[in-house]
Amino acid sequence: MLKFKSFFLSFVFFTTTFILADLASEEELYTGKEFQSAFANPQDNPELPNVLLIGDSISIGYTLSVRKELKDKADVYRISTNGRHTEFGLANIEKWLGKLGNKEFDVIHFNWGLWDICYRNPEATTQGKRDKVHGTLTTTPEDYKKNLESIVERLQKTGAKLIWCATTPVPENEIGRKVGDEVKYNLIAEAIMLKEGVAINDLHTYANQSLPTIQKLNGDVHFTSEGSAYLAKQVVKTILEQLAVKSK
């Protein structure tokens, strides 16, 4: 009976999380035509190390700049879609790696967070049904921890040097996310990464240094093209550091 109850509760959580995420709008995915070049992975150059980017629309935004900065230094790949939330990542990580031909990666730079801390409400009229007042949180802190631990365990099996990328800041007036929640979830992630010996790219602190000038609009978690290029410089820095460690 206890096993059935545990299975039932897990099923309810899993189903609820995906129903909430399904309320997201197409604009939030950043997978439209204007972003397709970010998903155009390079032809493998056997002379160069392989780098994989995993993340949501923030990472989609800086993918091209990272590729440009690492030209002739590394082949930079990314998963074939928006990584969304940790439950989605856990359910799809095998498929994503399989689509990449189970390639051997030297470095994997990954993030989940902004989707996890989003509140959504089926009755809301806002973009993506975001509603931090009356909505439901996509992923609780407890489930975020559990999901992220499982994801790290799977990524460690690739043999790549892992880099956890801290979730970027939630600005004031964001309608579906509470300012400071990303800090709480980053601390959860940080504890996991320190325990597992995973490198940390504190993109949250780095973005905060220039936040007013690099985020798109008032209340928007996304970045301008210049802002994405700014984030890319920090991403590239941490990747090069781990590639240097890998080559020793």
C-alpha positions in Angstrom: 0.0 0.0 0.0 2.8 2.4 0.9 4.6 1.6 -2.4 1.4 2.4 -4.3 0.9 5.6 -2.4 4.5 6.7 -3.2 4.0 5.8 -6.9 0.7 7.7 -7.0 2.2 10.8 -5.4 5.2 10.7 -7.8 2.8 10.3 -10.8 0.7 13.2 -9.6 3.7 15.5 -9.3 5.1 14.4 -12.6 1.8 15.0 -14.4 1.2 18.3 -12.6 4.6 19.7 -13.5 4.2 18.9 -17.2 0.6 20.3 -17.3 1.9 23.6 -15.8 4.8 23.7 -18.3 2.4 23.1 -21.1 0.8 26.4 -20.3 4.0 28.1 -21.5 3.7 30.2 -24.7 5.6 29.6 -27.9 7.4 32.9 -27.3 8.9 31.5 -24.1 10.5 28.6 -25.9 12.8 30.6 -28.1 12.7 27.8 -30.7 11.1 29.8 -33.6 12.7 30.5 -37.0 14.7 33.4 -35.7 16.5 31.1 -33.2 17.2 28.1 -35.5 20.8 29.0 -36.1 21.4 28.3 -32.4 20.3 24.7 -33.0 22.5 24.2 -36.1 25.2 22.1 -34.5 28.7 22.1 -36.2 30.2 19.4 -38.2 32.5 17.5 -36.0 36.2 18.5 -36.2 38.1 15.6 -34.7 41.0 17.9 -33.9 38.9 20.0 -31.6 37.3 19.3 -28.2 33.5 18.9 -28.0 31.4 21.2 -25.8 27.7 20.8 -25.0 25.4 23.5 -23.9 22.2 22.5 -22.0 19.7 25.1 -20.8 16.6 27.2 -21.5 16.1 30.4 -23.6 18.9 32.2 -21.8 21.4 29.6 -23.1 19.7 29.7 -26.5 20.4 33.4 -26.5 24.1 33.1 -25.9 24.8 30.0 -27.9 25.9 31.7 -31.2 28.2 34.1 -29.3 29.8 31.2 -27.5 30.4 29.4 -30.8 31.9 32.6 -32.3 34.2 33.1 -29.3 35.3 29.4 -29.3 35.8 29.2 -33.1 38.9 27.1 -33.8 39.1 26.2 -30.1 36.1 23.9 -29.7 33.1 22.5 -31.4 30.1 23.8 -29.5 26.9 21.8 -29.6 23.6 22.3 -27.8 20.5 20.2 -27.1 17.9 20.3 -29.8 15.3 22.3 -27.9 14.6 24.5 -24.8 15.6 22.6 -21.7 12.7 24.0 -19.7 12.5 22.7 -16.2 14.3 19.9 -14.3 11.5 17.4 -14.7 11.6 17.9 -18.4 15.3 17.6 -18.5 15.3 14.4 -16.5 12.7 12.9 -18.9 14.6 13.9 -22.0 18.3 13.8 -21.3 18.8 10.4 -22.8 16.9 11.4 -26.0 19.0 14.6 -26.3 22.3 12.8 -25.9 21.1 10.1 -28.3 20.2 12.7 -30.9 23.8 13.9 -30.7 25.0 10.4 -31.5 26.1 9.8 -27.9 29.1 11.9 -28.8 32.0 12.1 -26.3 32.0 15.6 -24.8 34.9 17.2 -23.1 32.8 19.8 -21.3 29.1 20.0 -20.6 27.8 23.4 -19.4 24.3 23.1 -18.0 21.5 25.0 -16.3 17.9 24.6 -15.1 16.0 27.1 -12.9 13.9 29.8 -14.5 11.2 27.4 -15.6 11.3 25.6 -12.3 10.6 28.8 -10.3 7.8 29.9 -12.6 4.2 30.1 -11.2 1.5 29.4 -13.8 -2.3 29.6 -13.6 -4.6 28.1 -16.2 -7.0 31.0 -15.7 -4.4 33.8 -16.2 -4.5 35.9 -19.3 -0.8 36.7 -19.3 1.8 35.3 -21.6 2.4 31.7 -20.8 -0.3 31.9 -18.0 2.4 33.2 -15.7 0.9 34.3 -12.4 3.0 34.5 -9.2 0.0 35.6 -7.1 -2.5 32.9 -7.8 -0.5 30.4 -9.8 1.2 27.1 -8.9 4.9 26.7 -8.6 6.3 24.5 -11.3 8.9 22.7 -9.2 9.2 22.8 -5.4 12.7 23.2 -3.9 12.6 19.6 -2.7 11.8 18.3 -6.2 14.3 20.6 -7.8 17.0 19.2 -5.5 16.0 15.6 -6.3 15.7 16.2 -10.0 19.1 18.0 -10.3 20.9 15.3 -8.3 19.6 12.7 -10.8 20.6 14.9 -13.7 24.1 15.4 -12.4 24.4 11.7 -11.8 23.5 11.0 -15.4 25.8 13.7 -16.8 28.8 12.4 -14.8 28.5 9.1 -16.6 29.5 10.9 -19.9 33.0 11.5 -18.5 32.9 15.1 -19.4 34.0 18.0 -17.2 30.7 19.4 -15.9 30.0 23.1 -15.4 26.9 24.2 -13.5 25.6 27.6 -14.7 23.8 29.5 -12.0 20.4 30.8 -12.9 20.3 34.4 -14.0 18.5 37.1 -12.0 14.7 37.6 -11.8 14.0 41.3 -12.3 11.3 43.3 -10.5 7.9 43.2 -12.1 8.3 39.7 -13.5 4.7 38.5 -13.5 5.4 34.8 -13.0 8.5 34.6 -10.9 9.4 36.0 -7.5 12.5 38.1 -7.0 15.0 36.1 -4.9 13.6 32.6 -5.7 16.4 32.1 -8.2 18.9 32.8 -5.4 17.3 30.1 -3.2 17.4 27.6 -6.0 20.9 28.5 -6.9 21.9 27.7 -3.3 20.3 24.3 -3.6 22.2 23.7 -6.9 25.5 25.0 -5.4 25.3 22.5 -2.5 24.9 19.7 -5.0 27.7 20.8 -7.2 30.1 21.3 -4.3 29.3 17.9 -3.0 29.8 16.3 -6.5 32.9 18.3 -7.4 31.2 20.1 -10.3 32.6 23.5 -11.4 30.2 26.5 -11.0 29.8 29.3 -13.4 28.2 32.1 -11.3 26.4 33.7 -14.2 23.9 35.2 -11.7 26.5 37.5 -10.1 28.1 38.2 -13.5 24.7 39.3 -15.0 23.9 41.4 -12.0 26.9 43.5 -12.6 25.3 45.0 -15.7 21.7 44.0 -15.3 19.9 47.3 -16.1 21.7 47.6 -19.4 21.5 44.0 -20.6 18.0 42.7 -19.9 15.3 43.3 -22.5 12.3 45.0 -20.9 11.1 45.9 -17.5 10.1 42.6 -15.8 11.6 40.4 -18.6 14.1 37.7 -17.6 15.5 37.6 -21.1 18.5 39.6 -22.5 19.1 41.8 -25.4 21.5 40.5 -28.1 24.2 42.6 -26.5 23.3 41.2 -23.2 23.5 37.6 -24.5 27.0 38.4 -25.9 28.0 39.8 -22.5 26.9 36.5 -20.8 28.7 34.5 -23.5 32.0 35.9 -22.4 31.6 34.5 -18.9 30.4 31.2 -20.3 33.4 31.0 -22.6 35.8 31.8 -19.8 34.5 28.9 -17.6 34.5 26.5 -20.6 38.1 27.3 -21.4 39.1 26.9 -17.8 37.6 23.4 -17.7 39.0 22.5 -21.1 42.5 23.3 -19.7 41.8 21.1 -16.7 40.6 18.3 -19.0 43.7 18.5 -21.1 46.1 18.0 -18.1 
